[in-house]
Amino acid sequence: MKARIFKLGLSEWRILVEHLCRQLPDEACGLLAGRNGRGQKVYRVENELHSPWEYRMEPKAQVRAMLEMEAAGLELVGIFHSHPAGPPTPSAADVAQAYYPEAVYLICAPDENGEWRARGFKIEAGVAQEMLIMIEENQA
């Protein structure tokens, strides 16, 4: 079985966490663009529901981000959102609304010390399989 690993650069992780923090107490969301299982660019998208329990990406911003990815020669490799009150696991709604099986779904939540943690899942046909998330130094 092929290893299921998703890589994200440290600078991208910091951008993502900043977005999560700014959206509190609501869920934050966005897209990750890249190639070959590595997130290289973070697209912060407004949660049009402005809710601490659910999210829906603002459609125009989501489409704009996807067009920018395509123009840059990047692929949609990940979709992220937060669960401000935890846990960092897919809810029934997250699984039901997982429309991009090729993407990794990163779910972020603060741990007991308030530090943001992410868990990643491939979600296809109603089944969520966890993936290893590696945050690594950016390569020059």
Secondary structure as UniProt FT lines:
FT   STRAND          5..9
FT   HELIX           10..23
FT   TURN            24..25
FT   STRAND          29..35
FT   TURN            36..37
FT   STRAND          38..45
FT   TURN            48..49
FT   HELIX           59..71
FT   TURN            72..73
FT   STRAND          75..82
FT   TURN            84..85
FT   HELIX           92..96
FT   TURN            101..102
FT   STRAND          104..110
FT   TURN            112..113
FT   STRAND          116..124
FT   TURN            125..126
FT   STRAND          127..136
//
